[in-house]
Amino acid sequence: MILFDRVSFCYNEKDETSFIIKEVSFTLKKGLINGLIGKNGCGKSTIARMIVGLLEPTDGEIIFKDENTENNPYYFSGMIFQNPDNQIVGTTIGDDIAFGLENLNLPTENIQQLVNKAASLFGFENMLDMPVSKLSGGQKQMLCIASVLVLEPSWIIFDEPTSHLDPWTRKEFWNIIEFLIKQSNTGIIVISQLPDDINHFNNICILNEGKIIFNDSYQNFTSISQLPNGLVFPENIMINRYLK
């Protein structure tokens, strides 16, 4: 579980208008797809960067509870950024998946076994020598996921993960997320404001003007009368309301 305890963040402590996050308190639990939604600039990515350690809170504390890192003490959380080209570092599929493992100085034999295992989840097992430049946008996004997943992180954060995917690849992405929830002990956080993505969330946090205004189940989310400007309910929720 990840607990935010009155966490604030600003880029300039002397400027009151620079506060992006304002004393937010909420929890994120494993076994669920935790969705973080809000309009552009509300602080979603700032929260994600604090979780993975790229930023430190100005005030408050982020507490990681009940985490068993005994089997993998090297890596706690990973983040998949919106643009895959900003994250891929290898020239081939195999090189990119192996990059993080090589930085951990693991034996070559172990690295190859882990690379093959991760590649097979995404259909890359016979494509390890393929240049990354030949991949589609959706394939690059999947490669980024494989390159983080191979490190067996305790949590993975996805920042607008489906924005570059076509409908078929998007369906494949959510199948992989469901697999991670059921077959591994990986915590999942997805940042998105796309209505179709919201339907896949089990728990939803709504961030507005630097504050959490909702943190509850998808079922209770469907009962909200109004969303902040810039957010739209999924079409199925709107249809059900119209029929009622």
Disulfide bonds with the S-S distance in Angstrom:
none
